[in-house]
Structure formats: C-alpha cells, structure tokens
C-alpha cells in the first residue's frame, strides 16, 4: 500500500476518462490521478509529472496508445515508468505489439473495475519495490550518498559527455584526517557520526551538478563537470573549510576534525581510473604535507593545458 503522505501518481490517457473515473474511488487517498485527453497532452504530462504508472487507451487522438508508449519508453527519464494499455479489442497481434513496445500489461474492454484496480495495484507495488532495490544498489547504506559502483557508472557517462563537447572536468578525493584516532578515542559510533556529518557537509558545499560518493571507510570522491582545475580548487577549498567547522557533541566532549583533499583536472584521453589514481597521489601529498589542505595533482606530461597557473593557491596550503 502507498503511504498516505506519499500517494502514487497515475496518469490516465483516455478520450473517454469517465469510463475509468471510478478509479478515484477505488484508490482513495492512495493515489492522485491526472487525466490527459490526447497524446500530446499525455507526453507533456509525463515529462511534468513523472507518474508512477501510465494507463493509456490505445484509441487516443493524434498519437495512438502505441506511439505514446514508444515515446515514453524512448525517453531515458521516463522509460522505467510502467505503462498499461487499454483497447476495445484484444487479439494476439495487438497485445504483442503493445508488450513489445514496452507496456507492462494490456487490458481489453469491457473493463471490470475490480480487476483493473487489482492489476494496477500489483504493477505499482512491483514498480516501487524495483525502485527501492535500485536505490539500495546505488547508495551507501551509512550515508545515503552514491556508492563506488554508481559513481563509476555516472562519472563514465559524464566524462564521455564532457569530451564530446570539449569541456573541462575535474575530480577530487577527500579523506578525514586522523580518523583512526577518532574511532580509538570516541568509539566507532561517533566515527560513524563523523562520516555521516562529513558526507552531508561535503554534499551541501558541492554544486548540484557535481557527482559525489562514498568509496570506502572515511573516503569520498567527487566529479566536477564543466570545471577546470582553478575553479575546482575553489570548490574543494569550500568543502575542506566546511568540514573543518563540523562539531559533534560526544560524552567525551565536542569533536572537531579536518579533511585532506587531492584534486586533479582530467586530462584528454585519460580514464576515470587514471584520474582517480592521480587524485589519490595528490591526497597522499596533502596528508604528508600536514593534512587539512587541498593539493592539486600534476597533469600527465604534455597535457598541462595551463592548469599549472593555479598552483600558487595550492602551494599556500602545503
């Protein structure tokens, strides 16, 4: 059942919506049902509403139900939305066509209100379960941030996009300083609080477009699209400074800590793994130089591209 505070969103695409108006009564507060009378309205409503399920009459004006299904499934943002097709008839060819286009179900008229409700409810419940599984598979259970695998997937796509349009992109690795001491002195529960506080603070200090993840222990990583090294250094310093202002109340008194950051600009032709390795080397240098600082890593030989001009700011923190 859907949460009362989080009702399902159902889009009904039907030139005769009165034929399914009883669905409002069936779902009650479990669902919010919006109606679109033709294909153009349907496509616009999907983009605006991002419904949990779309119920489409095949005989919809302008775009028929099959074309609406095709359009929704061809859009990466909406392709996972379950679609149920309704038709006046249900021969094998029609049903096969709808299912091959990506519809999850095919219902023939005349409609039984009880059967329609039960089938839609089953699809909604399954879709929500699948969505939760995807969320769990892509996030770190302690912090709720992306995990390493999802970061790698998203960053690979972003790097490809940046290269296609010849835009700069940078990445950083962040590590809490003296974290073993935090665990030894304050206990692992407080250590977990420090990791959670760091993740929230760093995510807030980063920009919306930045891809951020926990990659293990007290270590985090971020990819910064559309950002050359000098601009990335400003972002990294903002993150570092915000973390240094964290205060956690413990039984042993207030706990403050710092973080070190290794930062690089991704070079032309460089893989994500290679860029992360250079970031890790820069992070090691930051730790070796006294911690609580951002160190910018060197570009591969012959690919500096003017990034060294920003090194002066980094040197001030070494």
Residue pairs with C-beta under 8 A, 6 or more apart in sequence:
1 30
2 8
2 30
2 31
2 124
2 128
4 29
4 30
7 29
7 30
7 31
7 32
8 27
8 30
8 31
8 32
8 52
8 53
8 124
9 31
9 32
9 34
9 49
9 50
9 51
9 52
9 53
10 23
10 27
10 31
10 32
10 33
10 34
10 51
10 52
10 53
10 54
10 55
10 120
10 124
11 33
11 34
11 35
11 36
11 42
11 45
11 46
11 49
11 51
11 53
11 54
11 55
12 20
12 23
12 33
12 34
12 35
12 36
12 55
13 35
13 36
13 37
13 38
13 39
13 41
13 42
13 54
13 55
13 56
13 57
13 60
13 65
13 68
14 20
14 35
14 37
14 55
14 56
14 57
14 60
14 86
15 37
15 38
15 57
15 59
15 60
15 61
16 57
17 35
17 37
19 111
20 55
20 111
20 116
22 113
23 31
23 33
23 113
23 116
23 117
23 120
24 33
26 113
26 117
27 33
27 117
31 124
34 45
34 49
34 51
36 42
36 44
36 45
37 61
38 60
38 61
38 62
38 63
39 60
39 61
39 62
39 63
39 64
39 67
39 68
39 71
40 62
40 63
42 54
42 56
42 60
42 63
42 68
43 63
43 68
43 71
43 72
45 51
46 54
46 72
46 75
46 78
46 81
47 75
47 77
47 78
50 77
50 78
50 81
51 81
52 81
52 82
52 124
52 127
52 128
53 81
53 82
53 83
53 84
53 120
53 123
53 124
53 127
54 68
54 72
54 81
54 82
54 83
54 84
55 83
55 84
55 86
55 120
56 65
56 68
56 69
56 83
56 84
56 85
56 86
56 103
57 65
57 85
57 86
57 87
58 64
58 65
58 66
58 85
58 86
58 87
58 88
58 94
58 98
59 65
59 87
59 88
60 68
63 71
65 85
65 86
65 87
65 98
66 85
66 97
66 98
66 101
68 83
69 83
69 85
69 98
69 101
69 102
69 103
70 101
70 102
72 78
72 79
72 81
72 83
72 102
73 79
73 83
73 101
73 102
79 102
80 127
80 131
81 127
82 104
82 105
82 123
82 124
82 126
82 127
83 102
83 103
83 104
84 103
84 104
84 105
84 106
84 107
84 119
84 120
84 123
85 98
85 103
85 105
85 106
85 107
86 107
86 108
86 109
86 111
87 94
87 98
87 106
87 107
87 108
87 109
88 108
88 109
89 108
90 106
90 107
90 108
94 106
95 106
98 106
99 106
104 123
105 119
105 123
107 115
107 116
107 119
137 149
137 150
138 146
138 147
138 149
138 150
139 145
139 146
139 147
139 150
140 146
140 147
140 199
140 213
140 214
142 192
142 195
142 196
142 214
143 195
143 196
143 199
143 200
143 214
144 199
145 199
145 203
145 212
145 213
145 214
145 220
146 154
146 211
146 212
146 213
146 214
147 213
147 214
147 215
148 213
148 214
148 215
148 216
148 221
150 213
151 211
151 212
151 213
151 215
151 221
151 223
152 272
154 211
154 223
155 171
155 211
155 223
155 272
156 272
158 169
158 211
158 223
158 225
159 169
159 223
159 266
159 272
161 225
162 168
162 169
162 225
162 226
162 266
163 268
167 225
167 226
168 226
168 227
168 228
168 229
168 265
168 266
169 223
169 224
169 225
169 226
169 227
169 265
169 266
170 223
170 224
170 227
170 228
170 229
170 231
170 232
170 263
170 264
170 265
170 266
171 221
171 222
171 223
171 224
171 263
171 264
171 266
171 272
171 275
171 276
171 279
172 221
172 222
172 224
172 232
172 236
172 239
172 261
172 262
172 263
172 264
172 279
172 294
173 215
173 219
173 220
173 221
173 261
173 262
173 276
173 279
173 280
173 282
173 283
174 198
174 202
174 219
174 220
174 221
174 222
174 239
174 240
174 243
174 259
174 260
174 261
174 283
175 218
175 219
175 220
175 259
175 260
175 261
175 283
175 287
176 182
176 194
176 195
176 198
176 218
176 243
176 257
176 258
176 259
177 257
177 258
177 259
177 260
177 287
177 291
177 292
178 257
178 291
179 191
179 194
179 217
179 218
179 257
182 190
182 191
182 194
182 255
182 257
183 190
183 191
185 252
186 250
186 252
186 255
190 248
190 250
190 255
191 218
193 248
194 218
194 246
194 248
194 255
194 257
195 214
195 218
197 246
197 248
198 218
198 220
198 243
198 246
198 259
199 214
199 220
201 239
201 242
201 243
201 246
202 212
202 220
202 222
202 239
202 242
202 243
203 212
204 242
205 235
205 238
205 239
205 242
206 212
206 222
206 224
206 235
206 239
207 224
207 235
209 225
209 226
210 222
210 223
210 224
210 225
210 235
211 222
211 223
211 225
212 220
212 221
212 222
213 220
213 221
213 222
214 220
215 221
221 276
221 279
222 239
223 272
224 231
224 232
224 235
227 235
228 265
228 307
229 263
229 264
229 265
229 296
229 307
229 310
230 307
230 309
230 310
230 313
232 263
232 265
233 263
233 294
233 296
233 310
233 313
233 314
236 261
236 263
236 294
237 294
239 259
239 261
240 258
240 259
240 260
240 261
240 292
240 293
240 294
243 257
243 258
243 259
244 256
244 257
244 258
244 259
244 292
245 256
246 256
246 257
247 254
247 255
247 256
248 254
248 255
248 256
249 255
258 291
258 292
259 292
260 283
260 286
260 287
260 291
260 292
260 293
260 294
260 295
261 283
261 286
261 293
261 294
261 295
262 278
262 279
262 280
262 281
262 282
262 283
262 284
262 285
262 286
262 294
262 295
262 297
263 279
263 282
263 294
263 295
263 296
263 297
264 275
264 278
264 279
264 282
264 296
264 297
264 299
265 299
265 305
265 307
266 272
266 275
267 275
267 299
267 300
267 303
267 305
268 303
270 300
270 303
278 297
278 298
278 300
279 297
281 297
282 295
282 296
282 297
283 295
285 295
285 297
285 318
286 293
286 294
286 295
289 295
289 318
290 318
293 317
293 318
294 314
294 317
295 314
295 317
295 318
296 307
296 310
296 311
296 314
298 304
299 305
299 307
299 308
